[in-house]
Amino acid sequence: NPSVVMRPFVVCLTVAVLAVPRIAQSQIPEKFTNLQFFPKDIPHDTLVARMRGITAALGIRCNYCHTGGSGQGLEGVDFASDDKVEKKKAREMMNIAKRINTELLANLPDRESPAVNVECVTCHRGLPIPRTLARALVDVAMTKGADSAVAFYRKARNDHPDDGVYDLSERSVSQAATTLVETGKVAEAIALLDVNAELFPKSARALNQLAAAHEAAGHKDAAIEAYKKVLAVAPNDRQARARLTALGAPPPE
């Protein structure tokens, strides 16, 4: 349910806008210069709220895009500077979102009412670089190996159990494993699928995929064991029964 996923961010954004420490408020310029995306006459409080909305959506602090400061407060931050490439990217991303909302979505036939618009949080969901968990797992597995991918997955589950940053269902690992097998990284896929089977022990889908990966790796005994686990939770699973027969270990009738 998208509304459930978005709710934590709405709460975070509300808190971020309302809970403004007095010291931070005093460090925000009264007048802003070098505004290129926002109107020159945008009200001060409106711009501050928009900026806080962006930081909440991306899970960042002001100095992610702006130069200066320690990252712990706003003292020393140069809001007018264009030195950081992240600020230039942010402008481009806001222009992209504006075009999507005002031009592309406006051409949709039978558009929803009230209209659905793209916001920073639509893609980012608390991440500076918006990657799905499946994509992140593939990237880590490809560059750092199986152990690092498993560690990343466990940390993601621990750090983001219910905030909507990642899809923590079995589907994410399943998608990542499919990509890894297709690119020849079967060992990495098996490592992730082992965790999936651990976390979702009653999922015939997760167990079938683990068994198939073991088959692809030539692990006959491990594949047979995994297919038997499938039948333990789904006795009539046709795929598991067929593969066990093919592997010379026909299931009981």
For each residue, the residues with C-beta under 8 A, 3 or more apart:
1: 4 5
2: 5 6
3: 6 7
4: 1 7 164
5: 1 2 8 125 164
6: 2 3 9 10 121 164
7: 3 4 10 11 164
8: 5 11 12 162 163 164
9: 6 12 13 56 57 121 125 126 163 164
10: 6 7 13 14
11: 7 8 14 15
12: 8 9 15 16 56
13: 9 10 16 17 52 53 56 57 121
14: 10 11 17 18
15: 11 12 18 19
16: 12 13 19 52 53 55 56
17: 13 14 20 49 52 53
18: 14 15
19: 15 16
20: 17 24 25 52
21: 24 25
22: 25 26
23: 26 27 73
24: 20 21 27 28 73 74
25: 20 21 22 28
26: 22 23
27: 23 24 73 74 75 77
28: 24 25 48 74
29: 32 79
30: 44
31: 44
32: 29 35 42 44 47 79 80
33: 79 80
34: 79 80 81 82
35: 32 38 39 40 42 47
36: 91
37: 91 94 95
38: 35 42 47 50
39: 35 42
40: 35
41:
42: 32 35 38 39 46 47
43: 46 47
44: 30 31 32 47 48
45: 48 49
46: 42 43 49 50
47: 32 35 38 42 43 44 50 51
48: 28 44 45 51 52
49: 17 45 46 52 53
50: 38 46 47 53 54
51: 47 48 54 55 62
52: 13 16 17 20 48 49 55 56
53: 13 16 17 49 50 56 57 120
54: 50 51 57 58 60 90 120
55: 16 51 52 58 59 60 61 62 64
56: 9 12 13 16 52 53 59 121
57: 9 13 53 54 119 120 121 124 125 126
58: 54 55 64 120 124 126 127 128
59: 55 56 124 126 127 128 165
60: 54 55 64 65 128
61: 55 64 71
62: 51 55 65 66 69 74 77 79
63: 66 67 68 69 70 71 77
64: 55 58 60 61 86 128
65: 60 62 84 86 87 90
66: 62 63 69 77 78 79 81 84 87
67: 63 77 78 81 83 84
68: 63 76 77 78 81
69: 62 63 66 72 73 74 75 76 77
70: 63 73 75 76
71: 61 63
72: 69
73: 23 24 27 69 70
74: 24 27 28 62 69 77
75: 27 69 70
76: 68 69 70
77: 27 62 63 66 67 68 69 74
78: 66 67 68 81 83
79: 29 32 33 34 62 66
80: 32 33 34
81: 34 66 67 68 78 84 87
82: 34 87 88
83: 67 78 87
84: 65 66 67 81 87 88
85: 88 89
86: 64 65 89 90
87: 65 66 81 82 83 84 90 91
88: 82 84 85 91 92
89: 85 86 92 93
90: 54 65 86 87 93 94
91: 36 37 87 88 94 95
92: 88 89 95 96
93: 89 90 96 97 120
94: 37 90 91 97 98
95: 37 91 92 98 99
96: 92 93 99 100
97: 93 94 100 101 118 119 120
98: 94 95 101 102
99: 95 96 102 103 104
100: 96 97 103 104 105 118
101: 97 98 104 105 106 117 118
102: 98 99 105 106
103: 99 100 106 107
104: 99 100 101 107 108
105: 100 101 102 108 111 115 116 117 118
106: 101 102 103 111
107: 103 104
108: 104 105 111
109:
110:
111: 105 106 108 115 116
112: 115 116
113:
114:
115: 105 111 112
116: 105 111 112
117: 101 105
118: 97 100 101 105 122 123
119: 57 97 122
120: 53 54 57 58 93 97 123 124
121: 6 9 13 56 57 124 125 126
122: 118 119 125
123: 118 120 130
124: 57 58 59 120 121 127 128 130
125: 5 9 57 121 122 130 164 165
126: 9 57 58 59 121 160 163 164 165
127: 58 59 124 130 131 165
128: 58 59 60 64 124
129:
130: 123 124 125 127
131: 127 135 136 139
132: 135 136 166 167 172 175
133: 136 137 153 156 166 167 168 172 176
134: 137 138 167 171 172 173 175 176 179
135: 131 132 138 139 176
136: 131 132 133 139 140 152 156 166
137: 133 134 140 141 149 152 153 172 173 176 192
138: 134 135 141 142 176 179 180
139: 131 135 136 142 143
140: 136 137 143 144 148 149 152
141: 137 138 144 145 146 148 149 176 180 185 188 189 191 192
142: 138 139 180 183 185 188
143: 139 140
144: 140 141 147 148 149
145: 141 148 149 188
146: 141 149 150 187 188 190 191 192
147: 144 150 151 191
148: 140 141 144 145 151 152
149: 137 140 141 144 145 146 152 153 176 188 191 192
150: 146 147 153 154 191 192 195
151: 147 148 154 155
152: 136 137 140 148 149 155 156
153: 133 137 149 150 156 157 173 192 195
154: 150 151 157 158 195
155: 151 152 158 159
156: 133 136 152 153 159 160 165 166 168
157: 153 154 160 161 168
158: 154 155 161
159: 155 156
160: 126 156 157 163 164 165 166 168
161: 157 158 168
162: 8
163: 8 9 126 160
164: 4 5 6 7 8 9 125 126 160
165: 59 125 126 127 156 160
166: 132 133 136 156 160 172
167: 132 133 134 171 172
168: 133 156 157 160 161 172
169: 172
170: 173 174 196 199 200 203 205 206
171: 134 167 174 175
172: 132 133 134 137 166 167 168 169 175 176
173: 134 137 153 170 176 177 192 193 195 196 206
174: 170 171 177 178 193 196 205 206 209
175: 132 134 171 172 178 179
176: 133 134 135 137 138 141 149 172 173 179 180 189 192
177: 173 174 180 181 189 190 192 193 196 209 213
178: 174 175 181 182 189 209
179: 134 138 175 176 182 183
180: 138 141 142 176 177 183 185 186 188 189 192
181: 177 178 184 185 186 189 213 216
182: 178 179
183: 142 179 180
184: 181
185: 141 142 180 181 188 189
186: 180 181 189 190 213 216 217
187: 146 190 191 217
188: 141 142 145 146 149 180 185 191 192
189: 141 176 177 178 180 181 185 186 192 193 213
190: 146 177 186 187 193 194 210 213 214 217 219
191: 141 146 147 149 150 187 188 194 195
192: 137 141 146 149 150 153 173 176 177 180 188 189 195 196
193: 173 174 177 189 190 196 197 206 209 210 213
194: 190 191 197 198 210
195: 150 153 154 173 191 192 198 199
196: 170 173 174 177 192 193 199 200 203 206 209 210
197: 193 194 200 201 203 206 207 210 226 229
198: 194 195 201
199: 170 195 196
200: 170 196 197 203 206
201: 197 198 229 233
202: 233
203: 170 196 197 200 206 207 233
204: 207 208 230 233 234 237 240
205: 170 174 208 209
206: 170 173 174 193 196 197 200 203 209 210
207: 197 203 204 210 211 226 227 229 230 233 240
208: 204 205 211 212 226 227 230 237 239 240
209: 174 177 178 193 196 205 206 212 213
210: 190 193 194 196 197 206 207 213 214 226
211: 207 208 214 215 222 223 224 226 227 229 230 240 243
212: 208 209 215 216 223 243
213: 177 181 186 189 190 193 209 210 216 217
214: 190 210 211 217 219 220 222 223 226
215: 211 212 218 219 220 223 243 247
216: 181 186 212 213
217: 186 187 190 213 214
218: 215
219: 190 214 215 222 223
220: 214 215 223 224 247
221: 224 225
222: 211 214 219 225 226
223: 211 212 214 215 219 220 226 227 243 247
224: 211 220 221 227 228 244 247 249
225: 221 222 228 229
226: 197 207 208 210 211 214 222 223 229 230
227: 207 208 211 223 224 230 231 240 243 244 247 249 251
228: 224 225 231 232 240 244 249 251
229: 197 201 207 211 225 226 232 233
230: 204 207 208 211 226 227 233 234 237 239 240
231: 227 228 234 235 237 240 241 244 251
232: 228 229 235
233: 201 202 203 204 207 229 230
234: 204 230 231 237 240
235: 231 232
236: 241
237: 204 208 230 231 234 240 241
238: 241 242
239: 208 230 242 243
240: 204 207 208 211 227 228 230 231 234 237 243 244 251
241: 231 236 237 238 244 245 251
242: 238 239 245 246
243: 211 212 215 223 227 239 240 246 247
244: 224 227 228 231 240 241 247 249 250 251
245: 241 242 248 249 250 251
246: 242 243
247: 215 220 223 224 227 243 244
248: 245
249: 224 227 228 244 245
250: 244 245
251: 227 228 231 240 241 244 245
252:
253:
